[in-house]
Amino acid sequence: MGESEEYSINNIIREIIKKSLFTERQIQIILNHKNLESIEFGISKGAYFRQVGQSRDKLMGLYYTIVLLRSLGILLPDDIDVMSRLAQQVSVIKDSDVFPEREEQVMNVIDKLVRQACGM
């Protein structure tokens, strides 16, 4: 994948992406379109714009899912608050150096909070 040198991702973010609904490439495309990263893709224009459409559709589906789960009372305000605080903490972590031996501990805490919020 022909990425620019500006784009880097730490192992914690990579693990979160693996557990998310998105692929790493889709996250890169969303970052690129939101002007949060400047990434060069080593693919044809047609393939790139097809992936842009897939990423946009998946992101819209995520937003509709949040609206649905919230309106049905499945996703509670406390769950949203916990996930928001967790996202803020991950945002700080993504820009800092985490010792490899601590990465597993961080992911365990994230997994525990996500499982608690899921409650199934």
C-alpha positions in Angstrom: 0.0 0.0 0.0 1.6 3.3 -1.0 1.1 5.4 2.1 2.7 8.7 2.6 5.2 8.9 5.5 2.7 11.2 7.4 0.4 8.3 8.1 1.3 6.2 11.0 -0.8 4.0 13.3 0.1 2.6 16.6 -0.7 -1.0 17.6 -3.6 -0.1 19.9 -5.4 1.8 17.1 -4.6 -1.1 14.7 -6.2 -3.6 17.3 -9.3 -1.4 17.7 -9.7 -1.2 13.9 -9.5 -5.1 13.7 -12.4 -5.2 16.2 -14.4 -2.5 14.4 -16.7 -2.6 11.4 -14.1 -0.9 9.3 -11.0 -2.1 7.5 -7.7 -0.2 7.9 -8.0 1.0 4.3 -11.5 2.4 5.0 -10.3 4.2 8.0 -7.4 5.7 5.9 -9.9 6.8 3.3 -12.2 8.4 5.9 -9.2 10.2 7.5 -8.2 11.4 4.0 -11.6 12.7 3.1 -12.1 14.4 6.5 -8.7 16.1 5.8 -7.3 14.5 9.0 -4.5 12.8 7.2 -2.9 13.1 3.8 -2.4 9.6 2.4 -1.3 8.5 -1.0 -3.0 5.3 -2.2 -1.3 3.0 -4.7 -4.5 2.0 -6.4 -6.4 3.1 -9.5 -8.8 6.1 -9.4 -11.7 3.8 -10.0 -10.8 1.4 -7.2 -10.2 4.4 -4.9 -13.6 6.0 -5.5 -15.3 2.6 -5.2 -13.7 2.3 -1.7 -14.7 5.9 -0.9 -18.3 4.9 -1.6 -18.0 1.8 0.5 -16.5 3.7 3.3 -19.2 6.4 3.2 -22.0 3.8 3.1 -20.5 2.0 6.1 -20.1 5.2 8.0 -23.7 6.2 7.3 -24.8 2.7 8.3 -22.9 3.2 11.6 -24.7 6.5 12.3 -28.1 5.0 11.4 -27.3 2.1 13.7 -26.5 4.5 16.6 -29.8 6.3 16.0 -31.7 3.0 15.9 -30.1 1.5 19.0 -30.4 4.8 20.9 -34.1 5.2 20.0 -34.9 1.6 21.0 -33.2 2.1 24.4 -30.6 -0.5 23.6 -27.8 2.1 23.6 -28.2 4.2 26.8 -26.9 7.6 27.6 -24.5 6.2 30.1 -23.1 3.9 27.4 -22.6 6.8 25.1 -20.9 8.7 27.9 -18.5 5.8 28.7 -17.7 5.3 25.0 -17.1 9.0 24.5 -14.7 9.2 27.5 -12.9 6.0 26.3 -12.6 7.6 22.8 -11.0 10.7 24.3 -8.5 8.5 26.2 -7.7 6.5 23.1 -7.2 9.8 21.2 -4.5 10.8 23.7 -2.9 7.3 23.6 -2.8 7.2 19.8 -0.5 10.2 19.8 1.9 8.9 22.5 4.4 6.1 22.8 3.0 3.1 24.6 5.4 0.5 25.7 4.7 -2.8 23.9 4.2 -4.6 27.3 1.5 -2.0 28.2 -0.4 -2.3 24.9 -2.0 -5.6 26.0 -3.1 -4.0 29.3 -4.6 -1.0 27.5 -6.5 -3.3 25.1 -7.8 -5.4 28.0 -9.2 -2.3 29.7 -10.8 -1.2 26.4 -12.3 -4.7 25.8 -13.7 -4.8 29.4 -15.4 -1.4 29.0 -16.8 -2.3 25.6 -18.1 -5.7 26.9 -19.7 -3.9 29.9 -21.4 -1.4 27.7 -22.7 -4.2 25.4 -24.2 -6.0 28.4 -25.2 -9.1 26.4 
